[in-house]
């Protein structure tokens, strides 16, 4: 019975030491901060903070992961805003009483631009 309590206490002590290390080490503290920014949807702050953490320690996988994920999230947000803009322009063209061939070409160009953003 005493060995179970001793092993549980050792595991708890190890977790406390790891938590203190993560909190005191600047790179991991910044990466935890970046994770919080990413979780609440502030992708610019998350990318900036994760980049700082990665510069301090190139082996910090959490900082690298958050840096890449926040960059991807920024790209998706940019795509969504562009798509909304193109959709509004297409809606204004479609609201006309007569859609000309030039209008159809514009719509195709909007579609191509959206697909180009997706591929990049």
For each residue, the residues with C-beta under 8 A, 3 or more apart:
1: 4 5
2: 5 6
3: 6 7
4: 1 7 8
5: 1 2 8 9
6: 2 3 9 10
7: 3 4 10 11
8: 4 5 11 12
9: 5 6 12 13
10: 6 7 13 14
11: 7 8 14 15
12: 8 9 15 16
13: 9 10 16 17
14: 10 11 17 18
15: 11 12 18 19
16: 12 13 19 20
17: 13 14 20 21
18: 14 15 21 22
19: 15 16 22 23
20: 16 17 23 24
21: 17 18 24 25 28
22: 18 19 25 28 29 32
23: 19 20 28 29 32
24: 20 21 29
25: 21 22 28 29 57
26: 29 30 53 56
27: 30 31 53 54 56 57 60 63
28: 21 22 23 25 31 32 53 57 60 62
29: 22 23 24 25 26 32 33 53
30: 26 27 33 34 49 50 52 53 56 63
31: 27 28 34 35 49 50 53 54 60 62 63 66
32: 22 23 28 29 35 36 62
33: 29 30 36 37 49
34: 30 31 37 38 45 46 47 49 50 53 63 66 67 70
35: 31 32 38 39 46 62 66
36: 32 33 39 40
37: 33 34 40 42 43 45 46 49 70
38: 34 35 41 42 43 46 50 66 69 70 73
39: 35 36
40: 36 37
41: 38
42: 37 38 45 46
43: 37 38 46 47 70 73 74 77
44: 47 48 70 74
45: 34 37 42 48 49
46: 34 35 37 38 42 43 49 50 66 70
47: 34 43 44 50 51 66 67 70 71 74
48: 44 45 51 52
49: 30 31 33 34 37 45 46 52 53
50: 30 31 34 38 46 47 53 54 63 64 66 67 70
51: 47 48 54 55 63 67
52: 30 48 49 55 56
53: 26 27 28 29 30 31 34 49 50 56 57 60 62 63
54: 27 31 50 51 57 58 60 63 64 67
55: 51 52 58
56: 26 27 30 52 53 60
57: 25 27 28 53 54 60 63
58: 54 55
59:
60: 27 28 31 53 54 56 57 63 64
61: 64 65
62: 28 31 32 35 53 65 66
63: 27 30 31 34 50 51 53 54 57 60 66 67
64: 50 54 60 61 67 68
65: 61 62 68 69
66: 31 34 35 38 46 47 50 62 63 69 70
67: 34 47 50 51 54 63 64 70 71
68: 64 65 71 72
69: 38 65 66 72 73
70: 34 37 38 43 44 46 47 50 66 67 73 74
71: 47 67 68 74 75
72: 68 69 75 76
73: 38 43 69 70 76 77
74: 43 44 47 70 71 77 78
75: 71 72 78 79
76: 72 73 79 80
77: 43 73 74 80 81
78: 74 75 81 82 117
79: 75 76 82 83 114 117 118
80: 76 77 83 84
81: 77 78 84 85
82: 78 79 85 86 113 114 117
83: 79 80 86 87 114
84: 80 81 87 88
85: 81 82 88 89
86: 82 83 89 90 110 113 114
87: 83 84 90 91
88: 84 85 91 92
89: 85 86 92 93 106 110
90: 86 87 93 94 107 110
91: 87 88 94 95
92: 88 89 95 96
93: 89 90 96 99 103 106 107
94: 90 91 99
95: 91 92
96: 92 93 99 103
97:
98:
99: 93 94 96 103 104
100: 103 104
101: 104 105
102: 105 106
103: 93 96 99 100 106 107
104: 99 100 101 107 108
105: 101 102 108 109
106: 89 93 102 103 109 110
107: 90 93 103 104 110 111
108: 104 105 111 112
109: 105 106 112 113
110: 86 89 90 106 107 113 114
111: 107 108 114 115
112: 108 109 115 116
113: 82 86 109 110 116 117
114: 79 82 83 86 110 111 117 118
115: 111 112 118 119
116: 112 113 119 120
117: 78 79 82 113 114 120
118: 79 114 115
119: 115 116
120: 116 117
